[in-house]
Amino acid sequence: MAGGQIALKGEAIGKAIAIVEYLRASLDPGIDASFAEQLAELYQYMERRLLDANIQDDASALDEVQGLLRELSEGWSGIPDEYRS
């Protein structure tokens, strides 16, 4: 963003949005519908923030989404192997 390379910025944010969309689409409500719904809402929020970042050149929105994804990743990594499907 700071470099002013608009096309590269759009490409990178587009890839990030695609990853978050994939995470949302891969949720399994059959295991815990309430949890899946909450995660879906969080992923939708992240997608909106990424769009905001792209449109408004808002680096803080990118930082926010990165922090949320890092926190989710750390949470998933903390789940013992025997509970993962």
Distance bins in CASP14 RR format, pairs under 12 A and 6 or more apart:
PFRMAT RR
TARGET T0000
AUTHOR 0000-0000-0000
RMODE 2
METHOD distances of the structure
MODEL  1
1 8 0 0 0 0 1 0 0 0 0 0 0
1 9 1 0 1 0 0 0 0 0 0 0 0
1 10 0 0 0 0 1 0 0 0 0 0 0
1 12 0 0 0 0 1 0 0 0 0 0 0
1 13 0 0 0 0 1 0 0 0 0 0 0
1 53 1 0 0 1 0 0 0 0 0 0 0
1 54 0 0 0 0 1 0 0 0 0 0 0
1 55 0 0 0 0 0 1 0 0 0 0 0
1 56 0 0 0 0 0 1 0 0 0 0 0
1 57 1 0 1 0 0 0 0 0 0 0 0
1 58 0 0 0 0 1 0 0 0 0 0 0
1 59 1 0 1 0 0 0 0 0 0 0 0
1 60 0 0 0 0 0 1 0 0 0 0 0
1 61 0 0 0 0 0 1 0 0 0 0 0
1 62 1 0 0 1 0 0 0 0 0 0 0
1 63 0 0 0 0 0 1 0 0 0 0 0
2 8 0 0 0 0 0 1 0 0 0 0 0
2 9 0 0 0 0 1 0 0 0 0 0 0
2 57 0 0 0 0 1 0 0 0 0 0 0
2 59 1 0 0 1 0 0 0 0 0 0 0
2 62 0 0 0 0 0 1 0 0 0 0 0
3 9 0 0 0 0 1 0 0 0 0 0 0
3 57 0 0 0 0 0 1 0 0 0 0 0
3 59 0 0 0 0 0 1 0 0 0 0 0
4 10 0 0 0 0 0 1 0 0 0 0 0
4 57 0 0 0 0 1 0 0 0 0 0 0
4 59 0 0 0 0 0 1 0 0 0 0 0
5 11 0 0 0 0 1 0 0 0 0 0 0
5 12 0 0 0 0 1 0 0 0 0 0 0
5 13 0 0 0 0 0 1 0 0 0 0 0
5 57 0 0 0 0 0 1 0 0 0 0 0
6 12 0 0 0 0 0 1 0 0 0 0 0
6 13 0 0 0 0 0 1 0 0 0 0 0
6 54 0 0 0 0 1 0 0 0 0 0 0
6 55 0 0 0 0 0 1 0 0 0 0 0
6 57 0 0 0 0 1 0 0 0 0 0 0
7 13 0 0 0 0 0 1 0 0 0 0 0
7 14 0 0 0 0 0 1 0 0 0 0 0
7 54 0 0 0 0 0 1 0 0 0 0 0
8 14 0 0 0 0 0 1 0 0 0 0 0
8 15 0 0 0 0 0 1 0 0 0 0 0
8 54 0 0 0 0 0 1 0 0 0 0 0
9 15 0 0 0 0 0 1 0 0 0 0 0
9 16 0 0 0 0 0 1 0 0 0 0 0
9 50 0 0 0 0 0 1 0 0 0 0 0
9 53 0 0 0 0 1 0 0 0 0 0 0
9 54 1 0 0 1 0 0 0 0 0 0 0
9 55 0 0 0 0 0 1 0 0 0 0 0
9 56 0 0 0 0 0 1 0 0 0 0 0
9 57 1 0 0 1 0 0 0 0 0 0 0
9 58 0 0 0 0 0 1 0 0 0 0 0
9 59 0 0 0 0 0 1 0 0 0 0 0
9 62 0 0 0 0 1 0 0 0 0 0 0
10 16 0 0 0 0 1 0 0 0 0 0 0
10 17 0 0 0 0 1 0 0 0 0 0 0
10 18 0 0 0 0 0 1 0 0 0 0 0
10 50 0 0 0 0 1 0 0 0 0 0 0
10 51 0 0 0 0 0 1 0 0 0 0 0
10 53 0 0 0 0 1 0 0 0 0 0 0
10 54 1 0 1 0 0 0 0 0 0 0 0
10 55 0 0 0 0 0 1 0 0 0 0 0
10 57 0 0 0 0 0 1 0 0 0 0 0
10 62 0 0 0 0 0 1 0 0 0 0 0
11 17 0 0 0 0 0 1 0 0 0 0 0
11 18 0 0 0 0 0 1 0 0 0 0 0
11 54 0 0 0 0 0 1 0 0 0 0 0
12 18 0 0 0 0 0 1 0 0 0 0 0
12 19 0 0 0 0 0 1 0 0 0 0 0
12 50 0 0 0 0 1 0 0 0 0 0 0
12 53 0 0 0 0 0 1 0 0 0 0 0
12 54 0 0 0 0 1 0 0 0 0 0 0
12 62 0 0 0 0 1 0 0 0 0 0 0
12 66 0 0 0 0 0 1 0 0 0 0 0
13 19 0 0 0 0 0 1 0 0 0 0 0
13 20 0 0 0 0 0 1 0 0 0 0 0
13 46 0 0 0 0 0 1 0 0 0 0 0
13 47 0 0 0 0 0 1 0 0 0 0 0
13 49 0 0 0 0 0 1 0 0 0 0 0
13 50 1 0 1 0 0 0 0 0 0 0 0
13 51 1 0 0 1 0 0 0 0 0 0 0
13 52 0 0 0 0 0 1 0 0 0 0 0
13 53 1 0 0 1 0 0 0 0 0 0 0
13 54 1 0 1 0 0 0 0 0 0 0 0
13 55 0 0 0 0 1 0 0 0 0 0 0
13 56 0 0 0 0 0 1 0 0 0 0 0
13 57 0 0 0 0 0 1 0 0 0 0 0
13 58 0 0 0 0 0 1 0 0 0 0 0
13 59 0 0 0 0 0 1 0 0 0 0 0
13 61 0 0 0 0 1 0 0 0 0 0 0
13 62 1 0 0 1 0 0 0 0 0 0 0
13 65 0 0 0 0 1 0 0 0 0 0 0
13 66 0 0 0 0 0 1 0 0 0 0 0
14 20 0 0 0 0 1 0 0 0 0 0 0
14 21 0 0 0 0 1 0 0 0 0 0 0
14 47 0 0 0 0 1 0 0 0 0 0 0
14 50 1 0 0 1 0 0 0 0 0 0 0
14 51 0 0 0 0 1 0 0 0 0 0 0
14 53 0 0 0 0 0 1 0 0 0 0 0
14 54 1 0 0 1 0 0 0 0 0 0 0
14 62 0 0 0 0 0 1 0 0 0 0 0
14 65 0 0 0 0 0 1 0 0 0 0 0
15 21 0 0 0 0 0 1 0 0 0 0 0
15 22 0 0 0 0 0 1 0 0 0 0 0
15 50 0 0 0 0 1 0 0 0 0 0 0
15 54 0 0 0 0 0 1 0 0 0 0 0
16 22 0 0 0 0 0 1 0 0 0 0 0
16 23 0 0 0 0 0 1 0 0 0 0 0
16 43 0 0 0 0 0 1 0 0 0 0 0
16 46 0 0 0 0 1 0 0 0 0 0 0
16 47 0 0 0 0 1 0 0 0 0 0 0
16 49 0 0 0 0 0 1 0 0 0 0 0
16 50 1 0 1 0 0 0 0 0 0 0 0
16 51 0 0 0 0 0 1 0 0 0 0 0
16 53 0 0 0 0 1 0 0 0 0 0 0
16 54 0 0 0 0 1 0 0 0 0 0 0
16 61 0 0 0 0 0 1 0 0 0 0 0
16 62 0 0 0 0 1 0 0 0 0 0 0
16 65 1 0 0 1 0 0 0 0 0 0 0
16 66 0 0 0 0 1 0 0 0 0 0 0
16 68 0 0 0 0 0 1 0 0 0 0 0
16 69 0 0 0 0 1 0 0 0 0 0 0
17 23 0 0 0 0 0 1 0 0 0 0 0
17 24 0 0 0 0 0 1 0 0 0 0 0
17 43 0 0 0 0 0 1 0 0 0 0 0
17 44 0 0 0 0 0 1 0 0 0 0 0
17 46 0 0 0 0 1 0 0 0 0 0 0
17 47 1 0 1 0 0 0 0 0 0 0 0
17 48 0 0 0 0 1 0 0 0 0 0 0
17 49 0 0 0 0 1 0 0 0 0 0 0
17 50 1 0 1 0 0 0 0 0 0 0 0
17 51 1 0 0 1 0 0 0 0 0 0 0
17 52 0 0 0 0 0 1 0 0 0 0 0
17 53 0 0 0 0 1 0 0 0 0 0 0
17 54 0 0 0 0 1 0 0 0 0 0 0
17 62 0 0 0 0 0 1 0 0 0 0 0
17 65 0 0 0 0 1 0 0 0 0 0 0
18 24 0 0 0 0 0 1 0 0 0 0 0
18 25 0 0 0 0 0 1 0 0 0 0 0
18 43 0 0 0 0 0 1 0 0 0 0 0
18 47 0 0 0 0 1 0 0 0 0 0 0
18 50 0 0 0 0 0 1 0 0 0 0 0
19 25 0 0 0 0 0 1 0 0 0 0 0
19 26 0 0 0 0 0 1 0 0 0 0 0
19 43 0 0 0 0 1 0 0 0 0 0 0
19 46 0 0 0 0 1 0 0 0 0 0 0
19 47 0 0 0 0 0 1 0 0 0 0 0
19 50 0 0 0 0 1 0 0 0 0 0 0
19 65 0 0 0 0 0 1 0 0 0 0 0
19 66 0 0 0 0 0 1 0 0 0 0 0
19 69 0 0 0 0 1 0 0 0 0 0 0
19 72 0 0 0 0 0 1 0 0 0 0 0
19 73 0 0 0 0 0 1 0 0 0 0 0
20 26 0 0 0 0 0 1 0 0 0 0 0
20 27 0 0 0 0 0 1 0 0 0 0 0
20 39 0 0 0 0 0 1 0 0 0 0 0
20 40 0 0 0 0 0 1 0 0 0 0 0
20 42 0 0 0 0 1 0 0 0 0 0 0
20 43 1 0 1 0 0 0 0 0 0 0 0
20 44 0 0 0 0 1 0 0 0 0 0 0
20 45 0 0 0 0 1 0 0 0 0 0 0
20 46 1 0 1 0 0 0 0 0 0 0 0
20 47 1 0 1 0 0 0 0 0 0 0 0
20 48 0 0 0 0 0 1 0 0 0 0 0
20 49 0 0 0 0 1 0 0 0 0 0 0
20 50 1 0 0 1 0 0 0 0 0 0 0
20 51 0 0 0 0 0 1 0 0 0 0 0
20 65 1 0 0 1 0 0 0 0 0 0 0
20 66 0 0 0 0 0 1 0 0 0 0 0
20 68 0 0 0 0 1 0 0 0 0 0 0
20 69 1 0 0 1 0 0 0 0 0 0 0
20 72 0 0 0 0 0 1 0 0 0 0 0
21 27 0 0 0 0 0 1 0 0 0 0 0
21 40 0 0 0 0 0 1 0 0 0 0 0
21 43 1 0 0 1 0 0 0 0 0 0 0
21 44 0 0 0 0 1 0 0 0 0 0 0
21 46 0 0 0 0 1 0 0 0 0 0 0
21 47 1 0 0 1 0 0 0 0 0 0 0
21 48 0 0 0 0 0 1 0 0 0 0 0
21 50 0 0 0 0 0 1 0 0 0 0 0
21 51 0 0 0 0 0 1 0 0 0 0 0
22 43 0 0 0 0 1 0 0 0 0 0 0
22 47 0 0 0 0 0 1 0 0 0 0 0
23 36 0 0 0 0 0 1 0 0 0 0 0
23 39 1 0 0 1 0 0 0 0 0 0 0
23 40 0 0 0 0 1 0 0 0 0 0 0
23 42 0 0 0 0 1 0 0 0 0 0 0
23 43 1 0 1 0 0 0 0 0 0 0 0
23 44 0 0 0 0 0 1 0 0 0 0 0
23 46 0 0 0 0 1 0 0 0 0 0 0
23 47 0 0 0 0 1 0 0 0 0 0 0
23 65 0 0 0 0 0 1 0 0 0 0 0
23 68 0 0 0 0 0 1 0 0 0 0 0
23 69 0 0 0 0 1 0 0 0 0 0 0
23 72 0 0 0 0 1 0 0 0 0 0 0
23 73 0 0 0 0 0 1 0 0 0 0 0
23 76 0 0 0 0 0 1 0 0 0 0 0
24 36 0 0 0 0 1 0 0 0 0 0 0
24 37 0 0 0 0 0 1 0 0 0 0 0
24 38 0 0 0 0 0 1 0 0 0 0 0
24 39 1 0 0 1 0 0 0 0 0 0 0
24 40 1 0 1 0 0 0 0 0 0 0 0
24 41 0 0 0 0 1 0 0 0 0 0 0
24 42 0 0 0 0 1 0 0 0 0 0 0
24 43 1 1 0 0 0 0 0 0 0 0 0
24 44 1 0 0 1 0 0 0 0 0 0 0
24 45 0 0 0 0 0 1 0 0 0 0 0
24 46 0 0 0 0 1 0 0 0 0 0 0
24 47 1 0 0 1 0 0 0 0 0 0 0
24 72 0 0 0 0 0 1 0 0 0 0 0
25 36 0 0 0 0 0 1 0 0 0 0 0
25 39 0 0 0 0 0 1 0 0 0 0 0
25 40 0 0 0 0 1 0 0 0 0 0 0
25 43 0 0 0 0 1 0 0 0 0 0 0
25 44 0 0 0 0 0 1 0 0 0 0 0
25 47 0 0 0 0 0 1 0 0 0 0 0
26 36 0 0 0 0 0 1 0 0 0 0 0
26 39 0 0 0 0 0 1 0 0 0 0 0
26 40 0 0 0 0 0 1 0 0 0 0 0
26 43 0 0 0 0 1 0 0 0 0 0 0
26 85 0 0 0 0 0 1 0 0 0 0 0
27 33 0 0 0 0 1 0 0 0 0 0 0
27 34 0 0 0 0 0 1 0 0 0 0 0
27 35 0 0 0 0 1 0 0 0 0 0 0
27 36 1 0 1 0 0 0 0 0 0 0 0
27 37 0 0 0 0 1 0 0 0 0 0 0
27 38 0 0 0 0 1 0 0 0 0 0 0
27 39 1 0 1 0 0 0 0 0 0 0 0
27 40 1 0 1 0 0 0 0 0 0 0 0
27 41 0 0 0 0 0 1 0 0 0 0 0
27 42 0 0 0 0 0 1 0 0 0 0 0
27 43 0 0 0 0 1 0 0 0 0 0 0
27 44 0 0 0 0 0 1 0 0 0 0 0
28 35 0 0 0 0 1 0 0 0 0 0 0
28 36 1 0 0 1 0 0 0 0 0 0 0
28 37 0 0 0 0 0 1 0 0 0 0 0
28 39 0 0 0 0 0 1 0 0 0 0 0
28 40 0 0 0 0 0 1 0 0 0 0 0
28 85 0 0 0 0 1 0 0 0 0 0 0
29 35 0 0 0 0 1 0 0 0 0 0 0
29 36 1 0 1 0 0 0 0 0 0 0 0
29 37 1 0 0 1 0 0 0 0 0 0 0
29 38 0 0 0 0 0 1 0 0 0 0 0
29 39 0 0 0 0 1 0 0 0 0 0 0
29 40 0 0 0 0 1 0 0 0 0 0 0
30 36 1 0 0 1 0 0 0 0 0 0 0
30 37 0 0 0 0 0 1 0 0 0 0 0
30 85 0 0 0 0 0 1 0 0 0 0 0
31 37 0 0 0 0 0 1 0 0 0 0 0
31 39 0 0 0 0 0 1 0 0 0 0 0
31 83 0 0 0 0 0 1 0 0 0 0 0
31 84 0 0 0 0 0 1 0 0 0 0 0
31 85 1 0 0 1 0 0 0 0 0 0 0
32 38 0 0 0 0 1 0 0 0 0 0 0
32 39 0 0 0 0 1 0 0 0 0 0 0
32 40 0 0 0 0 0 1 0 0 0 0 0
32 85 0 0 0 0 0 1 0 0 0 0 0
33 39 0 0 0 0 0 1 0 0 0 0 0
33 40 0 0 0 0 0 1 0 0 0 0 0
34 40 0 0 0 0 0 1 0 0 0 0 0
34 41 0 0 0 0 0 1 0 0 0 0 0
35 41 0 0 0 0 0 1 0 0 0 0 0
35 42 0 0 0 0 0 1 0 0 0 0 0
36 42 0 0 0 0 0 1 0 0 0 0 0
36 43 0 0 0 0 0 1 0 0 0 0 0
37 43 0 0 0 0 0 1 0 0 0 0 0
37 44 0 0 0 0 0 1 0 0 0 0 0
38 44 0 0 0 0 0 1 0 0 0 0 0
38 45 0 0 0 0 0 1 0 0 0 0 0
38 72 0 0 0 0 0 1 0 0 0 0 0
39 45 0 0 0 0 0 1 0 0 0 0 0
39 46 0 0 0 0 0 1 0 0 0 0 0
39 68 0 0 0 0 0 1 0 0 0 0 0
39 69 0 0 0 0 0 1 0 0 0 0 0
39 72 0 0 0 0 1 0 0 0 0 0 0
39 75 0 0 0 0 0 1 0 0 0 0 0
39 76 0 0 0 0 0 1 0 0 0 0 0
40 46 0 0 0 0 0 1 0 0 0 0 0
40 47 0 0 0 0 0 1 0 0 0 0 0
41 47 0 0 0 0 0 1 0 0 0 0 0
41 48 0 0 0 0 0 1 0 0 0 0 0
42 48 0 0 0 0 0 1 0 0 0 0 0
42 49 0 0 0 0 0 1 0 0 0 0 0
42 64 0 0 0 0 0 1 0 0 0 0 0
42 65 0 0 0 0 0 1 0 0 0 0 0
42 67 0 0 0 0 0 1 0 0 0 0 0
42 68 1 0 0 1 0 0 0 0 0 0 0
42 69 0 0 0 0 1 0 0 0 0 0 0
42 71 0 0 0 0 0 1 0 0 0 0 0
42 72 1 0 0 1 0 0 0 0 0 0 0
43 49 0 0 0 0 0 1 0 0 0 0 0
43 50 0 0 0 0 0 1 0 0 0 0 0
43 65 0 0 0 0 0 1 0 0 0 0 0
43 68 0 0 0 0 1 0 0 0 0 0 0
43 69 0 0 0 0 1 0 0 0 0 0 0
43 72 0 0 0 0 1 0 0 0 0 0 0
44 50 0 0 0 0 0 1 0 0 0 0 0
44 51 0 0 0 0 0 1 0 0 0 0 0
44 65 0 0 0 0 0 1 0 0 0 0 0
45 51 0 0 0 0 0 1 0 0 0 0 0
45 52 0 0 0 0 0 1 0 0 0 0 0
45 61 0 0 0 0 0 1 0 0 0 0 0
45 64 0 0 0 0 1 0 0 0 0 0 0
45 65 0 0 0 0 1 0 0 0 0 0 0
45 68 0 0 0 0 1 0 0 0 0 0 0
45 69 0 0 0 0 0 1 0 0 0 0 0
46 52 0 0 0 0 0 1 0 0 0 0 0
46 53 0 0 0 0 0 1 0 0 0 0 0
46 61 0 0 0 0 1 0 0 0 0 0 0
46 62 0 0 0 0 0 1 0 0 0 0 0
46 64 0 0 0 0 1 0 0 0 0 0 0
46 65 1 0 1 0 0 0 0 0 0 0 0
46 66 0 0 0 0 1 0 0 0 0 0 0
46 67 0 0 0 0 1 0 0 0 0 0 0
46 68 1 0 0 1 0 0 0 0 0 0 0
46 69 1 0 0 1 0 0 0 0 0 0 0
46 70 0 0 0 0 0 1 0 0 0 0 0
46 71 0 0 0 0 0 1 0 0 0 0 0
46 72 0 0 0 0 1 0 0 0 0 0 0
47 53 0 0 0 0 0 1 0 0 0 0 0
47 54 0 0 0 0 0 1 0 0 0 0 0
47 61 0 0 0 0 0 1 0 0 0 0 0
47 65 0 0 0 0 1 0 0 0 0 0 0
47 68 0 0 0 0 0 1 0 0 0 0 0
47 69 0 0 0 0 0 1 0 0 0 0 0
48 54 0 0 0 0 0 1 0 0 0 0 0
48 55 0 0 0 0 0 1 0 0 0 0 0
48 56 0 0 0 0 0 1 0 0 0 0 0
48 58 0 0 0 0 0 1 0 0 0 0 0
48 61 0 0 0 0 1 0 0 0 0 0 0
48 64 0 0 0 0 0 1 0 0 0 0 0
48 65 0 0 0 0 1 0 0 0 0 0 0
49 55 0 0 0 0 0 1 0 0 0 0 0
49 56 0 0 0 0 0 1 0 0 0 0 0
49 58 0 0 0 0 1 0 0 0 0 0 0
49 59 0 0 0 0 0 1 0 0 0 0 0
49 60 0 0 0 0 1 0 0 0 0 0 0
49 61 1 0 1 0 0 0 0 0 0 0 0
49 62 0 0 0 0 1 0 0 0 0 0 0
49 63 0 0 0 0 1 0 0 0 0 0 0
49 64 1 0 1 0 0 0 0 0 0 0 0
49 65 1 0 1 0 0 0 0 0 0 0 0
49 66 0 0 0 0 0 1 0 0 0 0 0
49 67 0 0 0 0 0 1 0 0 0 0 0
49 68 0 0 0 0 1 0 0 0 0 0 0
49 69 0 0 0 0 0 1 0 0 0 0 0
50 56 0 0 0 0 0 1 0 0 0 0 0
50 58 0 0 0 0 1 0 0 0 0 0 0
50 59 0 0 0 0 0 1 0 0 0 0 0
50 61 1 0 0 1 0 0 0 0 0 0 0
50 62 1 0 0 1 0 0 0 0 0 0 0
50 63 0 0 0 0 0 1 0 0 0 0 0
50 64 0 0 0 0 1 0 0 0 0 0 0
50 65 1 0 1 0 0 0 0 0 0 0 0
50 66 0 0 0 0 0 1 0 0 0 0 0
50 68 0 0 0 0 0 1 0 0 0 0 0
50 69 0 0 0 0 0 1 0 0 0 0 0
51 58 0 0 0 0 0 1 0 0 0 0 0
51 61 0 0 0 0 1 0 0 0 0 0 0
51 62 0 0 0 0 0 1 0 0 0 0 0
51 65 0 0 0 0 0 1 0 0 0 0 0
52 58 1 0 1 0 0 0 0 0 0 0 0
52 59 0 0 0 0 0 1 0 0 0 0 0
52 60 0 0 0 0 1 0 0 0 0 0 0
52 61 1 0 1 0 0 0 0 0 0 0 0
52 62 0 0 0 0 1 0 0 0 0 0 0
52 64 0 0 0 0 1 0 0 0 0 0 0
52 65 0 0 0 0 1 0 0 0 0 0 0
53 59 1 0 0 1 0 0 0 0 0 0 0
53 60 0 0 0 0 1 0 0 0 0 0 0
53 61 1 1 0 0 0 0 0 0 0 0 0
53 62 1 0 1 0 0 0 0 0 0 0 0
53 63 0 0 0 0 1 0 0 0 0 0 0
53 64 0 0 0 0 1 0 0 0 0 0 0
53 65 1 0 0 1 0 0 0 0 0 0 0
53 66 0 0 0 0 0 1 0 0 0 0 0
54 61 0 0 0 0 1 0 0 0 0 0 0
54 62 0 0 0 0 1 0 0 0 0 0 0
54 65 0 0 0 0 0 1 0 0 0 0 0
55 61 0 0 0 0 1 0 0 0 0 0 0
56 62 0 0 0 0 0 1 0 0 0 0 0
58 64 0 0 0 0 1 0 0 0 0 0 0
58 65 0 0 0 0 0 1 0 0 0 0 0
59 65 0 0 0 0 0 1 0 0 0 0 0
59 66 0 0 0 0 0 1 0 0 0 0 0
60 66 0 0 0 0 0 1 0 0 0 0 0
60 67 0 0 0 0 0 1 0 0 0 0 0
61 67 0 0 0 0 0 1 0 0 0 0 0
61 68 0 0 0 0 0 1 0 0 0 0 0
62 68 0 0 0 0 0 1 0 0 0 0 0
62 69 0 0 0 0 0 1 0 0 0 0 0
63 69 0 0 0 0 0 1 0 0 0 0 0
63 70 0 0 0 0 0 1 0 0 0 0 0
64 70 0 0 0 0 0 1 0 0 0 0 0
64 71 0 0 0 0 0 1 0 0 0 0 0
65 71 0 0 0 0 0 1 0 0 0 0 0
65 72 0 0 0 0 0 1 0 0 0 0 0
66 72 0 0 0 0 0 1 0 0 0 0 0
66 73 0 0 0 0 0 1 0 0 0 0 0
67 73 0 0 0 0 1 0 0 0 0 0 0
67 74 0 0 0 0 1 0 0 0 0 0 0
68 74 0 0 0 0 0 1 0 0 0 0 0
68 75 0 0 0 0 0 1 0 0 0 0 0
69 75 0 0 0 0 0 1 0 0 0 0 0
69 76 0 0 0 0 0 1 0 0 0 0 0
70 76 0 0 0 0 0 1 0 0 0 0 0
70 77 0 0 0 0 0 1 0 0 0 0 0
71 77 0 0 0 0 0 1 0 0 0 0 0
71 78 0 0 0 0 0 1 0 0 0 0 0
72 78 0 0 0 0 0 1 0 0 0 0 0
72 79 0 0 0 0 0 1 0 0 0 0 0
73 79 0 0 0 0 0 1 0 0 0 0 0
75 83 0 0 0 0 0 1 0 0 0 0 0
75 84 0 0 0 0 0 1 0 0 0 0 0
76 83 0 0 0 0 0 1 0 0 0 0 0
76 84 0 0 0 0 1 0 0 0 0 0 0
76 85 0 0 0 0 0 1 0 0 0 0 0
77 84 0 0 0 0 0 1 0 0 0 0 0
78 84 0 0 0 0 1 0 0 0 0 0 0
79 85 0 0 0 0 0 1 0 0 0 0 0
END
